[in-house]
Amino acid sequence: MRSRSRSNQRSRWLLSVTAALAVGLLPPQLAHAQPRLNPVIDLVAANKPVFGLYAPANRRARPGQPAIPADSLKSMSQLAAEALAYQKLDYVFEGTMEYNFEQSFPPFAEFAKAMHEGGSPTKGKAARFAHPLFVKTPEIAPDPAVAAARIGRQLNEGVAGVVFVDVLNAEELKKGIAALRFKSKGGTRSDDVGNAPARWGMSEKEYKEKADLWPLNPKGELYNFTIVESKEGLAHIREIAAVPGVGVLFPGAGTLRGVFTTTDANGQRKFDEAAWEAAIQSVLSACKEFKVPCGYPAGAADIEKRMKEGFSVFVIGWGEPGFKAVDLGRAAGGR
């Protein structure tokens, strides 16, 4: 009798689950969620580590060295094909527009087009970015209106995320986040969408619904990275971390190394490693306090250490050392 009772209970439970699935009443942890167009959001929502690589690029001549022969440079199509051939990354990080936007935007637009033509996103009912493109944008603070126009141009090339550099305070971040959202969603983005709908494989109407910021919009497919890399930004790190819409908060470890390096009376450079590490940990502490994922520019030598500390989103250099870092990180993260 006890066995039959359990069997009946199980049957009733299965019927209930089936009915709930049919009408969409199951909670998220039981119902099978439809994968997003932007897989980075799926990974973050599932508390899984995320590994991105800088986009492959042509080697640049250092000051005082001969120019790189033109016939040895790869085209944007070749570089995009190289990026698409590597399957273990979760996103491609394009950082060339941070300093000279007008000079760097045209080759970036060519690269973004080549990425799309090469197969990102995948086609079909479960369309998905194979290699979502995240781009750095120049500082917002000097002129938020100019910054918003630049961000709009980047979004119009179909990117999945925008990275804010050297954020100094919460007000600056709020203006950047507003630039990511259409006016109909409470932001300041122009209704011009450029190539973005085609790059996302949908109509303009569908794009305007989906191209909103997650997690502010649970159905949004755009995501933000915010980098703090100055003493002023560090002084405001808690208020920055508390801004609604910040996706991942990064300490700009490379830039901060310079911030905590001084020159003594003898002209010798002195790096304050303890202060540098304290700055990194202050960003991590704010992330944990405000439950924001924390990012780090890791390599093979430190990615496992930073994962143990609590960093979960990584940007890594392109090439064999970077591929090794991804392998180590995926193994450590059970991926």
BELURSUL-V733637 format. One record per pair of residues at least 24 apart in sequence whose C-alpha atoms are under 8 Angstrom apart, sorted by the first residue. I is the first residue (numbers start at 1). J is the second residue. D is the distance in whole Angstrom. If there is no record, write none. Layout:
{{I	J	D} {I	J	D}}
//
This chain:
{{35	126	7} {35	128	8} {36	128	7} {36	221	7} {37	121	8} {37	126	8} {37	127	6} {37	128	4} {37	129	6} {37	221	7} {38	128	6} {38	129	6} {38	132	7} {38	160	7} {38	221	6} {38	222	8} {39	90	7} {39	128	7} {39	129	7} {39	132	8} {40	90	6} {40	91	7} {40	132	8} {41	214	8} {41	221	8} {41	223	7} {44	293	8} {48	312	7} {48	333	7} {49	312	5} {49	313	6} {49	314	8} {49	329	8} {49	330	8} {49	333	6} {50	90	6} {50	312	6} {50	313	5} {50	314	6} {51	89	6} {51	90	5} {51	91	7} {51	313	6} {51	314	5} {51	315	6} {51	316	7} {51	326	6} {51	329	8} {52	89	5} {52	90	5} {52	91	5} {52	92	6} {52	93	6} {52	313	8} {52	314	6} {52	315	5} {52	316	6} {53	89	7} {53	91	7} {53	92	5} {53	93	6} {53	315	6} {53	316	5} {53	317	6} {53	318	6} {53	322	7} {54	92	6} {54	93	4} {54	94	6} {54	95	7} {54	315	7} {54	316	6} {54	317	5} {54	318	5} {55	79	8} {55	83	7} {55	92	6} {55	93	6} {55	94	5} {55	318	7} {56	80	8} {56	82	7} {56	83	6} {56	318	6} {56	319	8} {76	107	7} {76	110	6} {76	111	5} {76	114	7} {77	110	8} {77	111	7} {77	114	5} {77	115	8} {79	111	8} {80	111	6} {80	112	8} {80	114	6} {80	115	5} {80	118	7} {81	114	8} {81	115	7} {81	118	7} {84	115	7} {84	118	7} {84	119	8} {84	130	8} {84	131	7} {88	326	7} {89	131	7} {89	326	7} {90	130	8} {90	131	6} {90	132	7} {91	131	5} {91	132	5} {91	133	6} {91	134	7} {92	131	6} {92	132	6} {92	133	5} {92	134	6} {93	133	6} {93	134	5} {93	135	6} {93	136	8} {93	315	7} {94	133	7} {94	134	6} {94	135	5} {94	136	6} {95	135	6} {95	136	5} {95	137	8} {96	136	7} {97	135	8} {97	136	6} {97	137	6} {97	138	7} {98	136	6} {98	137	5} {98	138	4} {98	139	8} {98	165	8} {99	138	6} {101	138	7} {109	157	6} {112	157	7} {112	158	8} {112	159	8} {113	157	8} {113	199	8} {116	199	6} {121	199	8} {121	200	7} {121	201	7} {123	201	8} {127	201	8} {132	159	7} {132	160	6} {132	161	8} {133	159	5} {133	160	5} {133	161	7} {134	159	6} {134	160	6} {134	161	5} {134	162	6} {134	163	7} {135	159	7} {135	161	7} {135	162	5} {135	163	6} {136	162	6} {136	163	5} {136	164	6} {136	165	7} {137	162	7} {137	163	6} {137	164	6} {137	165	7} {138	164	7} {138	165	6} {139	164	7} {139	165	6} {139	166	6} {139	167	7} {140	164	8} {140	167	8} {140	172	7} {140	173	8} {140	175	8} {140	176	7} {141	167	8} {141	168	8} {141	172	6} {144	172	8} {144	175	7} {144	176	8} {147	176	8} {148	176	7} {148	179	5} {148	180	8} {148	188	8} {148	189	7} {151	179	7} {151	180	7} {152	179	7} {152	180	7} {152	189	6} {152	190	7} {153	194	8} {155	180	8} {155	193	8} {155	196	7} {156	192	8} {156	193	5} {156	194	5} {156	195	5} {156	196	5} {157	194	7} {157	195	5} {157	196	5} {157	199	7} {158	195	7} {158	196	4} {158	197	7} {158	199	5} {158	200	6} {159	196	8} {160	221	7} {160	222	5} {160	223	7} {161	222	5} {161	223	5} {161	224	6} {161	225	7} {162	223	7} {162	224	5} {162	225	6} {163	224	6} {163	225	5} {163	226	6} {163	227	7} {164	224	8} {164	225	6} {164	226	5} {164	227	6} {165	226	6} {165	227	5} {165	228	7} {165	229	8} {166	227	6} {166	228	5} {166	229	5} {166	230	7} {166	233	7} {166	252	8} {167	226	7} {167	227	6} {167	228	5} {167	229	7} {167	233	6} {168	228	7} {168	230	7} {168	232	6} {168	233	4} {168	234	8} {168	236	7} {169	232	8} {169	233	6} {169	236	6} {169	237	8} {169	239	7} {169	240	6} {170	236	8} {170	239	6} {170	240	5} {170	243	6} {173	226	8} {173	240	7} {173	243	8} {174	243	7} {177	224	8} {177	245	7} {177	246	8} {180	212	7} {180	213	7} {181	211	8} {181	212	6} {181	213	7} {182	208	8} {182	212	7} {185	212	8} {213	245	7} {214	245	7} {214	247	8} {215	245	6} {215	247	7} {216	244	7} {216	245	5} {223	247	6} {224	248	7} {225	249	6} {225	250	7} {226	250	6} {227	251	6} {227	252	6} {228	252	6} {229	253	7} {229	255	6} {229	256	5} {230	255	8} {230	256	7} {230	259	7} {231	259	8} {234	279	7} {234	282	8} {234	283	7} {237	282	8} {237	283	7} {237	286	7} {238	286	5} {241	286	6} {241	287	6} {241	290	6} {241	292	7} {242	290	6} {246	292	8} {247	292	7} {247	293	7} {248	292	6} {248	293	5} {248	294	5} {248	295	6} {248	313	7} {249	283	7} {249	287	7} {249	292	7} {249	293	6} {249	294	5} {249	295	6} {250	283	7} {250	294	6} {250	295	5} {250	296	6} {251	279	8} {251	280	6} {251	283	6} {251	295	7} {251	296	7} {252	296	8} {252	297	8} {253	280	7} {253	296	8} {253	297	7} {284	310	7} {284	311	7} {298	325	8} {299	325	5} {300	324	6} {300	325	4} {300	326	8} {300	328	7} {301	325	8} {303	328	7} {303	329	6} {304	328	7} {304	329	6} {304	332	7} {307	332	8}}
//
